[in-house]
């Protein structure tokens, strides 16, 4: 991969040594921005909430001793003010924060009125937790009121890629750089490499990846972090050549995602069918229930007509699913 923005570092700054060790391991990557969260908006109060203000001192050491620009997450105006005063060069706005346009506007205002705003080189805006391209775009525009360099970070929704949302953002805001966050998109370190290849295929402008020297001991997001060595191997891997038009590449990713969700839904349906079979057996009921079958078939054929699909095709699919359900119940 070449000419891309790379933002890498641990999900959370845990201690000064961990921060410095990770930064040193990544310092040879040209143009790298080192990232580490110090205020962590976690779902559960008992989870690691970050080291807080002390972490700003550790990030300052990375800047001064290694010459790396640094980024950290801010979730409110107060954190923004503190980060700017500490001369943090890049901020990112997380998915949970991006769910609230009021909070994002407050962060933008804090930047505008900060006497230290000249220290800020850019802001990275993640997509909201839910698939909402309009809200994502609105948040970017709010931040553009405060800083000229605003980039979008596509992190997916609940470990689903949501390629359609990212594609619409690229079409509607072509001037905004688009980065991929494979760590949150997958929630699984083993899938990070393949998603980075997807980023290259879809011509993303960079990557934002969680990197930890010892992921298995990480205090947050342990399953999705990769080692510095793994990350270095990814960005130095040979880049494929693509002859298919970029629009078609995007649409194929959308189809792949729909198919994945479809097959997951079928698997869940069969799991429920198995439970139904256990219930019928326990209550001496016949596996095949003609009235229920007719009800399902009638509803699906009405659905087919409404959506302009072939009734014969839909009937074949319903029959195949029903036969597999019967098999599971037996």
C-alpha positions in Angstrom: 0.0 0.0 0.0 1.4 3.4 -0.9 0.5 7.1 -0.3 -2.1 6.4 2.4 -2.6 7.9 5.8 -1.8 5.5 8.6 -3.1 6.0 12.1 -2.0 3.3 14.5 -1.5 2.6 18.2 -3.2 1.0 21.1 -7.0 1.3 21.7 -6.1 2.7 25.1 -3.0 4.1 26.7 -2.5 1.8 29.7 0.8 3.0 31.1 3.7 5.2 30.0 6.0 2.3 29.0 3.3 0.6 26.9 2.7 3.9 25.0 6.4 4.5 24.4 7.1 0.8 23.4 4.3 0.8 20.9 5.3 4.2 19.4 8.9 3.1 19.0 7.9 -0.1 17.3 5.8 2.0 14.8 8.2 4.9 14.4 9.8 3.6 11.3 6.6 3.9 9.3 6.7 7.0 7.1 4.0 9.5 7.7 2.5 7.6 10.7 0.2 9.3 13.1 0.4 7.6 16.5 -3.0 7.1 18.3 -3.9 6.2 21.8 -7.2 6.7 23.7 -6.9 8.2 27.2 -10.6 8.9 27.9 -12.5 5.7 27.1 -16.3 5.9 26.7 -17.0 2.3 27.7 -20.4 0.6 27.8 -20.0 -0.8 31.3 -18.9 1.3 34.2 -16.7 -1.5 35.6 -14.7 -1.6 32.3 -11.4 0.2 32.0 -12.3 3.9 31.4 -8.8 5.1 30.4 -6.0 6.7 32.3 -7.4 10.2 31.9 -5.4 13.5 31.8 -2.1 11.8 32.8 -2.0 10.2 29.4 -1.6 13.6 27.8 1.9 13.7 29.3 2.8 10.3 27.7 1.6 11.4 24.3 3.7 14.6 24.6 6.7 12.4 25.2 6.0 10.5 22.0 5.9 13.8 20.1 9.1 15.2 21.6 11.3 12.1 21.8 10.2 10.2 18.7 8.9 13.1 16.5 5.6 11.4 15.8 2.4 13.3 15.5 -0.2 12.0 18.0 -4.0 11.6 18.0 -6.4 10.9 20.8 -10.2 10.5 21.2 -12.3 13.3 22.7 -15.9 12.8 23.8 -16.9 16.2 25.0 -15.8 19.9 25.0 -13.8 19.7 28.2 -11.6 16.8 26.9 -11.1 18.8 23.7 -9.9 21.8 25.6 -7.4 19.8 27.6 -6.1 18.0 24.5 -5.6 21.2 22.6 -3.8 22.8 25.6 -1.5 19.8 25.6 -0.6 20.4 21.9 -2.2 17.2 20.7 -2.1 17.5 16.9 -5.0 15.3 15.9 -8.3 14.4 17.6 -10.8 11.8 16.7 -14.5 11.6 17.5 -15.8 8.1 18.3 -18.9 6.4 17.2 -20.8 6.8 20.4 -20.1 10.5 20.5 -21.1 10.9 16.9 -24.6 9.6 17.8 -25.1 13.1 19.4 -24.9 16.1 17.0 -25.3 18.4 20.1 -22.1 16.9 21.6 -20.2 17.1 18.2 -21.2 20.8 17.9 -20.0 21.4 21.4 -16.6 19.9 20.5 -16.5 22.0 17.3 -17.2 25.1 19.4 -14.5 24.2 21.9 -12.0 24.1 19.0 -13.2 27.4 17.6 -12.8 29.3 20.9 -9.6 27.6 22.0 -6.5 29.8 22.2 -4.5 26.6 21.3 -6.5 25.8 18.1 -3.4 26.4 15.9 -1.8 23.3 17.4 -4.6 21.2 15.8 -3.7 19.7 12.4 -6.8 17.7 11.8 -9.9 15.8 13.1 -11.0 12.3 12.3 -14.8 11.6 12.5 -16.0 8.1 12.8 -19.4 7.0 11.5 -22.2 6.7 14.2 -22.9 3.2 15.7 -26.0 2.9 13.6 -26.1 3.1 9.8 -26.8 6.8 9.4 -24.9 8.4 6.5 -26.7 11.7 6.9 -25.7 12.1 10.6 -22.1 11.2 9.7 -22.1 13.8 7.0 -23.6 16.4 9.3 -21.0 15.7 12.0 -18.2 16.2 9.4 -19.7 19.5 8.4 -19.9 20.6 12.0 -16.2 19.9 12.5 -15.4 21.7 9.2 -16.6 24.9 10.8 -13.7 24.6 13.3 -10.9 23.0 11.3 -10.1 22.7 7.6 -8.6 19.2 7.7 -11.5 16.8 8.6 -11.3 13.1 7.5 -14.1 10.5 7.7 -13.3 7.1 9.4 -15.5 4.2 8.3 -15.7 1.8 11.2 -18.8 -0.1 10.3 -21.9 -0.7 12.4 -22.0 -3.5 15.0 -19.2 -5.4 13.3 -21.0 -5.1 9.9 -19.1 -3.2 7.1 -22.1 -1.1 6.0 -20.3 -0.5 2.6 -23.4 1.3 1.2 -23.1 4.0 3.9 -19.4 4.6 3.1 -20.1 4.7 -0.6 -22.8 7.3 -0.2 -20.4 9.5 1.9 -17.7 9.2 -0.8 -20.2 10.2 -3.5 -21.8 13.1 -1.5 -18.5 14.4 0.0 -15.7 13.5 -2.5 -13.5 16.2 -1.1 -13.3 14.4 2.3 -10.6 11.8 2.9 -12.0 8.4 3.8 -10.1 6.1 6.1 -11.0 2.5 7.1 -11.0 1.3 10.7 -10.7 -2.5 10.3 -10.3 -3.1 14.0 -13.8 -2.0 15.0 -15.4 -3.1 11.7 -14.4 -6.7 12.4 -13.9 -6.9 16.2 -11.5 -9.7 15.3 -7.7 -9.4 14.8 -7.7 -12.3 12.3 -9.9 -10.3 9.9 -7.9 -7.0 10.0 -5.6 -8.0 7.2 -8.4 -8.9 4.7 -10.2 -5.6 5.5 -7.0 -3.7 4.9 -6.9 -5.3 1.4 -10.5 -4.2 0.9 -9.5 -0.7 1.7 -6.9 -0.8 -1.0 -9.3 -2.3 -3.5 -11.9 0.4 -2.8 -9.3 3.1 -2.9 -9.6 4.4 0.6 -7.3 7.2 1.6 -5.9 5.4 4.7 -6.2 3.2 7.7 -6.9 3.6 11.4 -5.8 0.4 13.2 -5.5 -0.6 16.8 -2.0 -1.9 17.5 -0.7 -3.2 20.8 2.6 -4.8 21.6 0.8 -7.6 23.6 -2.8 -7.7 22.5 -3.7 -10.6 24.7 -3.0 -8.5 27.7 -4.8 -5.3 26.5 -7.2 -3.7 29.0 -9.7 -2.9 26.2 -10.5 -4.4 22.8 -8.0 -7.2 23.2 -9.6 -9.4 20.5 -9.3 -6.8 17.7 -5.8 -5.4 18.3 -2.8 -6.6 16.3 0.9 -6.4 17.0 3.3 -3.7 15.5 4.9 -6.5 13.4 1.6 -7.6 12.0 0.7 -4.0 11.1 4.0 -3.3 9.4 3.7 -6.5 7.4 0.2 -5.4 6.2 1.3 -2.0 4.9 4.4 -3.4 3.2 2.5 -6.2 1.5 2.4 -6.1 -2.3 -0.5 -4.2 -3.7 -2.9 -5.9 -6.1 -3.7 -4.4 -9.5 -7.4 -3.9 -10.2 -8.9 -3.6 -13.7 -12.6 -3.7 -12.6 -14.1 -0.2 -12.5 -14.1 1.2 -8.9 -18.0 1.6 -8.9 -18.4 -2.1 -9.6 -15.9 -3.0 -6.9 -18.0 -1.0 -4.4 -21.2 -2.7 -5.5 -19.7 -6.1 -5.3 -18.7 -5.5 -1.7 -22.3 -4.4 -1.0 -23.6 -7.7 -2.5 -21.1 -9.7 -0.4 -22.3 -8.0 2.7 -26.0 -8.6 1.9 -25.2 -12.3 1.2 -23.3 -12.6 4.5 -26.3 -11.2 6.4 -28.7 -13.4 4.4 -26.8 -16.6 5.2 -26.5 -15.5 8.9 -30.3 -15.0 8.9 -30.9 -18.5 7.4 -28.6 -20.0 10.1 -30.6 -18.2 12.8 -33.9 -19.4 11.3 -32.7 -23.0 11.3 -31.6 -22.7 15.0 -35.2 -21.6 15.8 -36.6 -24.5 13.7 -34.6 -26.9 15.8 -36.1 -25.5 19.0 -39.6 -25.8 17.4 -38.9 -29.4 16.7 -37.9 -30.1 20.3 -41.1 -28.4 21.4 -43.3 -30.5 19.0 -41.6 -33.7 20.1 -42.1 -32.9 23.8 -45.8 -32.2 23.1 -46.5 -35.0 20.7 -47.2 -32.7 17.7 -46.7 -33.5 14.0 -43.6 -32.0 12.5 -45.4 -30.9 9.3 -48.2 -28.3 10.0 -50.0 -27.7 6.7 -51.8 -24.6 7.8 -48.6 -23.0 9.0 -46.9 -23.9 5.7 -49.7 -22.4 3.7 -49.6 -19.2 5.7 -45.9 -18.7 5.2 -46.1 -19.4 1.4 -49.1 -17.0 0.9 -47.3 -14.2 2.8 -44.1 -14.7 0.8 -45.9 -14.7 -2.6 -47.6 -11.5 -1.7 -44.2 -10.1 -0.7 -42.8 -11.2 -4.1 -45.5 -9.4 -6.0 -45.0 -6.2 -4.0 -41.2 -6.2 -4.7 -41.4 -7.2 -8.3 -39.8 -10.6 -7.9 -40.6 -13.8 -9.6 -43.3 -15.8 -7.7 -41.9 -19.0 -8.9 -38.4 -18.2 -7.7 -39.7 -17.1 -4.3 -41.8 -20.2 -4.1 -38.7 -22.4 -4.8 -36.8 -20.6 -2.0 -39.6 -21.0 0.5 -40.0 -24.7 -0.2 -36.3 -25.3 0.1 -36.2 -23.4 3.5 -39.2 -25.4 4.7 -37.8 -28.7 3.7 -34.6 -27.9 5.6 -36.6 -26.8 8.6 -38.5 -30.1 8.5 -35.2 -31.9 8.4 -33.9 -30.0 11.4 -37.1 -30.7 13.4 -37.0 -34.4 12.7 
